[in-house]
């Protein structure tokens, strides 16, 4: 049963980030913040994990935000409203822990990671928590879901690397200030691995700053998403091994060996590049053919 | 298809009638090793009609056939061989399919040498009847002739049964229930059926078209297949009860990889056999970039383990272009659990075996890329609980092996996703589901069988469990819903 694309549009103005709403009746019924799905676009496609950024139980749909980085994401983003995706499976992974914390929660979203922050902030806000949000992007055009994040935040701080919007700098700049000034119960960080690494280094109790419990969301390379292949595994600082798919995807950031994870994330770089080149060539040939026909 | 070879020793008697020499069985035609390591096509090509004719003549048609008792699903072996001998192929097929709906699969991957063929009385005189090859022959004959034979189903009972997992146990259970007239739906987590047959066993041992074709037979029996559904996540047993399912068979296998506890496990280049084989088999990474899933293969690949999974990984690595493939196993050749046939094929293909060797540590460079593996030599000590002699490390015998890919194939364990979603379900300490002799769990409408009950075993034992569980389910449903109506 293929899964229909109900909505699809570009976010920001970079030409690489898209929002997609998918009709997935069973998944929409069970989805919560923290869950992800695995998608296989077509018969020759690979299985890629995507975090559920929002769900609508009435419309029986889930929302994804996708950034074009390789062939599979490009293939997905080239689809249009009404097109169908061959396989979608989920909801996978663990739902985040929801409770009313004593002190505010700082939610940090970086780049494409902003969207999955939304549903976490929303569920935590609904549980009565005070939410301080920090959004970070390279520049203004890459900032996504600002209004939606604003709607679930008590305070919203924006940082851009080039200063085109909000504070010029990185997300850890305001984070340092916040944890120095007031008591924070929890930090949630979703974004590029490097960003999450530095958030964790900020909250791990070093450098004279207080230690704050920090959850990060790991979007590692996966195949099945059910604990079977072990492709998504990561090292913990005490020498253990955990699986992002079944132990996470949201895990205690202070136990993650980010340096190993950063190296593991690049292990198919060569093949990913080759795959994208082949696809681009295919697309160009198809365009040329179309032009010749018309 | 390249070079092929077979050996068949045929002699003619003075009346010109042919028979097989020296009480030997015919040997299947196989792709030449030097050719086959360059492709993913099937290694064994089966028997010819002439070989089948001669081989069926050797069957003694025992009145009390031991082979049938040796088969986990009790196929009526002498009867189907007799029908083959009489060239009543269609009837022979029916005879098998009443007991086993997946003969093309079983003919290829069952360890007949330890089951039906081990029990064959001809073992005492020479070689046993090549039962597996005959089973495969007739199943292939059906497919080659585009036939789709399936036994007749009983009158529909209008009772819905859910089978969880489309692996060997689930497929066998579903087929048996469908034949008994139940309305069966199989729920499968992956996008195709077959379970370990699809993600675990390589194309060159079991072509995926065969699995597809045998699943189509089930669909002819009105078995419905729902893919991309994880019971315990997408739907729960409770959800299924709400939509009218009256009984459940859990056949989800033992899918989780067991890891070695050695330093360097997360270096790039170290992966589980599950990941390696799933990439290649299920996702067809061997056809990259035509298929999008990548696979990385080093120059020197080391596979750890001595079972079929380890050997499948080693032979796949070779076909993907590894220059050297070494299998490292901590016990000796005699204790290796892999099928002899596969070991033999692996040797022919040039796989190197290093027995009585165990990994100590994986060593990488500054980029966390694997470079070497430190191993230690082992010797065999006293017998352990598995009945095999326990391997013991020899002190100060460590040495280094250069390698850039390590594939860990030392076994699998239960996946807790489904059992966690049914907290009342009784499981063992290791997470396997507890059942009684009818494959019934402590929850009366839930049955289970295959690797999720026994731990990792063979395809046919899972099928046997699925089939017998179907009888248990039938008995339960008859008592609860059917006999009550009367």
Interface residues (C-beta under 8 A of the other chain):
Chain A: X1 X26 X27 X30 X40 X44 X45 X46 X47 X71 X72 X75 X86 X87 X88 X89 X90 X91 X92 X223 X224 X226 X227 X228 X229 X230 X231 X233 X234 X235 X239 X241 X246 X257 X260 X263 X264 X267 X268 X271 X272 X274 X275 X278
Chain B: X189 X190 X191 X227 X228 X229 X230 X233 X234 X235 X255 X256 X257 X259 X263 X265 X266 X268 X271 X272 X274 X275 X278 X279 X282 X283 X284 X288 X289 X290 X291 X292 X293 X294 X295 X296 X367 X368 X415 X417
